[in-house]
Amino acid sequence: MNTPYAKLSDLLRSMFNAAELRAFLRRLPSGTDLVDALPEGLGSALLAGEAVDTLQRRGRVDRELFVHLVGYAPDRYDEIADVARAWGVVPPPRPQSGVRAGTVPPQEHSSGHDELHREEGRNRGPVVSQELDSVDVAVLVALEEEFEQLRSLVPGMTPVPDPQFGGYYYCFDVGLTGPVYRCVARFIGNMGPDRAGLFADRLIARWHPRVVVMVGIAAGLHDDIHLGDVVVAEQVNAYLSDTKAVPQGEEGWSLLPRPRVFEGNHALLQEVANFRFVHAAAYGAWCNAGATDLEEQVDAAARKKLVSKGLIEVKPSLHRVHLASGPVVVAANGFAEWLRSHDSSIKAVEMEAAGLLEAAATRVEPSRALVIRGISDLGDERKSKLDAIGKGGLRRLAMRNATRMLLALLEAGVLPRGGGQS
């Protein structure tokens, strides 16, 4: 029977020998675990069948798998796309003409300084010279744990040292059709608006991006917002930026917030608002990938409990929100209520967006900016328990959903492009 299982098994068997298949699988997300689960000593035919069984059991027959396959063998795009459709997966975009097919696993393919690495389908990991001084998209991430998830979804990054301030920038390309987006990422290593503003200012000054994007996790503060959902900031409320301490009673005092408010970029927000309608297939693929990740990051018992309590849904949703931003880790319902008492439209809270937006806005030529956050907790006393589920599973899920949304926007070509060198 020409079943989806048989189609994928035949495709893998025709593309790889046994050693090549193991090497290819190892480069997938959680690839080492996949390969370790396969029996030793099998030939290519049997190994291909075992690989499909393992991928199916783990929910990894998804769009990412087919992006990897296209990146490995772009000349076989039509066959790969046919198999993807058989599994109910939206195929990745057709690669650019002239891209040569690989004959060895991607990490072994590059043989010279000018060769582009094709570790993943959407990313060709260019060799980046120190002379490159502009990009299309600059991505800022606060924490190392968040950057680990970004890097797992965007492998093939090229590290570029920062000789002035230390650390590294990480360059990568996104896009399989037409001109690619030239991108750079940097993680801060700490939380808070001051550090975010400092790093954002350096990032913009060094790379002159067409748009700068903050990607990370946040806490949801509204019943509309569920764990794993992704929020994009229409407005960022820097709630403690100009706060005044005022008398209360004879000896008491209270904080009188006079927040600075940063508006999101109208054109970018319109693209986000219309994304699920104009790019319905891409939005559906994003939802499905989030559902798969939920199963991987949260065990069945915990997942069932969260769903029954209405804290999470099987598939994530995308929201445009008013976002509170400040130097406080919010883990108390009373504080969340205090935030919303001053702006009832606030639906999420985090710690870096205000710094990034101020750095983007306070320039002779302001930079366009976008804030994309995945919801990892609910900003109340349950935070520590939610963070402990799956040893940070909800935090990883939130970051991966936010990262995938950024990649979906890039693959759809809706963000500004043209700042990087051609």
N, C-alpha and C positions, 0 to 999 in steps of 0.2 A: 504493500500500500504506500502511496506517495503522501504520507502523513507529514505534519510539521517536524516531528521527531526525525523521521527518515531524511527529510530534506536537509536539516541542519547537520545530521551525522554525515551524510554524503558530502556536504560542502566542506566540513572540517577535514574529512578524509582526503578530499581532492586538493586541499590547500596545504596540508602539513604532513610531514612524516611524524613519527611518535615524538622524537626529541623536539622538533619544532613546535608541535602542539603544546607540549608541556611548557616550553619557553614562552609561547604566546599567552597561555592561560596565566602564567605566573605574573604577567605584567598587568593583568586586570586588577581592579580594586579587590582587596582580600584574595589576591591570586595565589599567594603562598598556601593559604588554607585550602583553596580549591585543588591545587596540585597535590598537596599532602593527602587529600581524600581519595585520590585515584590509585588503583592497584598498580603495582610495579610489574615490569616485564611484559606488558601488552604491546602488540603490534599496532600500527596506525588505525586499522579498521576497528578493532575492539576498543582501542583507547578513545576513538572518536565517539563511539556509543556511550562509553562510561562517562566521558566528559559532558555529553548532552544530559545524561541522567543527573549528574551532579549539579550542573548549572540549573536545570529545571527544579530540582529539589530546593535549591537555595534562592530561587526567584531571580536568577541572574540572566535569564534569557530576555534581556531588555534592550532598550535602545543603545545603552552604553556598549554592550557586546557588539552590536552591529556597527557602531561608530569605530570601534577597534578593528573590526574585520575590514571595513572600507579603508581605514588608514593603512592596514597591512597590504591590501591588494586592491588598489583603486581601479585597476583595469577589469576587475570582476564585479563592478558595482551592481550591474543588472541582476546577476545571480544572487548576490547578497541581499539586495533589496527585495527580491522575490521571496527569499526565505524569511526575511523580517515580516513581510506581510502575512505569510502563512502562520506566523506566531501572533498575529494581531498587533505587531509593533510598527509604528510609523518609521519608515526608513530614514536614515540620515540624508543630508543633501548630497547631490552628486558632486564628486570632487572636481577640482579644476582640471581642464585638459592639460596634458603634458606631464602630469604627475606619474612617475614610474612605479610599477608594482614592486614590492619587496619580495625577495626570495629567501630571506632569513628573518628571524624575529627582529622587530624594529630596532631594539637597542644594539643589535649587532650589525645593522645595515650601514650606519654612517662610517665612511672610510676616509673623510678628509675634512679640512677646516671649513670648506664652503658647502658641505652637504647638509641639507636640512634633515633633522631627526624627525621621524614620524612615529613617535612613541604612542600617540593616541590619535584617533581619527580627526578630532577637531583642532589638535594642537600640533604644530610642526616644530616646536622647540628650536627657534633659530639661534645660530651663533650670533651673539650680540657684541658689537664692538663698543669701545668706550666713546667713540665719536657719535653714536646714536644719541640724539638729544631731544627727540619728541616722539610721542606715542598717541594713539587714539584714546585709550582708556587706562586710567590709573586706578588701582584698587587698593584701598587701605583696610587692614584688618587689625583688630586690637590685640587679640590673644594668640599665643602660639598654638593652643588647642584648636582654635578656629582656623588658623592657617593650615594646620595639618589636613583638615577636611577639604579646604580649597585646593591644596596641592594634590590630594588623592583624586580629585575630579579634574584637575588640570595638570597632569604630569608633563614631563618634558620641559619644565621651566629652566631657563638659563640664568644662573646667579651672576649678578654684576656688582662688584664691590663698591661701596660708598667711601671713597678715599677721604672725604672731608669730615663726615660724622661717624664713620664706622658702620658695620653691619652690611647688609646686602639688599639690593633690589632683585626681583625675580621677573624676568621677561618671558613672554609667551605670545603665541598667535592664536586667534580663534577664527574659524570660518573655513568651510570647505569649498564654497562656490564664490566666484567673484573675488574682489579685493578682500584680504583678510583684515581683521582688527589687530593692530599691534598693541599689546597690552603690557603693563608692568604692575607688579604687586609688591607690597611691603607690609610686614606686621610690626606692631609697636612693641608688644611684650608686656604692656601694662594697660590698665583701664583709666578712664577719665578724660574730660574734655580738654584739659590743658595739654596733656601729652598728645592727644589726637590732633589738636590744632597745630602743634609744633611739627609733628611728623607730616601732616597734610601740607603745610606750608613748604617744607623741604621737598616733598614729593612733586608738588606743582612746579616749584622753581626749577627742579632738576629735569623734569620730563615734559613740561608744557602740554599736558593732555587736553584733548578735546572735551573730555568729561572725566570727573573724578568720582569714584563710587566707594561708599562705605558699605562693607558687607560684614555681617556678624549676627549675633543673637540678641534677643531682647525679651522683656517680660510683657505679657498681655495683661491689660487692665480693664477689659470689657467682655461682656458675655458673647459678643459677636466673634471674638478672637479666640481661637483654639490652639492648643499645643501643636507645633509643627507647621502652623500657618505662616505665611510670609507677609510682612507689612512693608509698604513703601511710603516714605514720609512725604505728605503733602505740605506739612508745616512742622517745624521743629521748635519746641518751646524750651529755651534754656532757663529752667525754672529758678535757679539760684544765682544767675549771673549778676543781677543788681539788687539782691535781696537786702532789705533793711530790717534791723532788729528794733522793735518799737516797744514802749512800756505797755504792760498789761496788769491792771490792778496796782496795788501799792508797791510790791517788790517784784512782781513777775514781768515777763517779757514774752514776746512772740515774734515770729518772722513774718514780715510783710513782703511777699514776692512782687518784684517788678521785672518780670522776665523779658529777655530779649527774644524776639520771634524771628525765625528765618523761614522764608517761603521757599518751597521747592520750585524747580524749573518747570514752567508751564508746558513746554513742548515735550519734555521727557515724561512728565506725568500723564499727558494725553496718550502717549504711546503705551504706557503701562495700563491705563484705563481701558484701552481698546484691544489690548493684546489677546485676550481670550476669544474675541470675536474675529479679529482680522487674521490671527494666527492660531486658529482653533486646534489644529493637529498638534502644533508645538505645545500649546497649553495643556492639551490632554496628555501628551507624553510626559510633561513635567508633573502633572498630578499622579500619573501611574508610577513614575520613578519614586515619588514621595511615599506612595503606598508600599512599594517594595522595600524601601529603606526602613519604614516603620516596622515591618515584619522582622527585619534583620537587627534593628537596634533595640527593640523592646520585645521581651518574651511574651508568649501568648496570654499568660495569666494576667500580667500587668497591663497588657494592651486591652484585654477585655474589661478590666476594671476601669481603666481610663475612659474607654468608650461608653461604658454604662453610666458613668458619672457625668457624661457630656463634656469632658475636658479635652477630648481629642476626637477627630474624625478619621475615617479610614484614608481619605485623600486630603491633602492640604488645599487651602484656599488662598487667594491673593487679595490683599486689602490695601486701600490707600487711606492713611490715617494721619491724625495729629499725633506727634511723637514727643514725649517729654524726654529731655536730655540733661543730665547733671552728674555730679561726682558721688552720688549715693547709690549703693547696692540696695535695691528696694526688695525687702523681704518681710514687710509688715503691711497688713491691709489698711491700717490707719493712715500710714504715710501715702499709700496709693489713693485713698479717699481724699487726703489733703491736696494732692496733685490735681485730682479731677474737680475739686471744689473751686479751683481757680480757672479751670478750662475744662468744661464738661465734655468737650470733643476729644480729649486725650484718650487714646485707646491702647497705648503701649509706652514703655519707658526703657531707656538704655543710657549709656554713659559717654558716648564719643561723638555723636552726630553733630552736636552744636559746635564743637571745636572744628570739625571738618568744614562745616558750612560757613563758619566765620572766616576761616582761612581762604576758602574759595571766593567769598564775597568781598573781602577787604583787600582788593588789588586794583591797580589802575585798569586792568582788563580782567574783570571777574571771570572765574571758571564756572562752567556748568557742573552741577553736582547732583548726585542721586544717592539716596540712603535706602538700602535693602536689608531688612532684618528678619530672621527666623525666630519664632516664638518658642522659647525653651522652658519658661515657667510662667507663673501668674502673679508675680510680684507680691506674694503674701507669705504667711507662715508656713505654707506647704513647699516653699522653694527648696529647702535642703532635702526633703523626701523625694521631690521630683528630680532633683539633680542626681540622686543616688540610683534611680531606676536604670538598670543596665549599665551601671558604673559610668554615668554620663551619657547614656543613650539618647535621651531627649535633647541634650545639648548638641550632640553630633547630628541628630536628625534635623534640628532647626538650622544649623549652619549649612548642611548639605542642601536643604531645600532652598535656602537663600542663594547659595552659590549656583545651583542649577537654574534658578530664575534669571540671574545675571547672564549665564551662558545662553539661555534660551533667547533673551533679548538680543544678545550679540549675534547668535546664529540667524535670527530673523532679520538682522540688519537694521534695527530701528534706532540704535544709538548713533551719535555723531561719529563720523569717520573721516580720515584724511589728514590727521595731524602727524602720523608717523611717516617715515621715509618709505618710498615705494620700492 
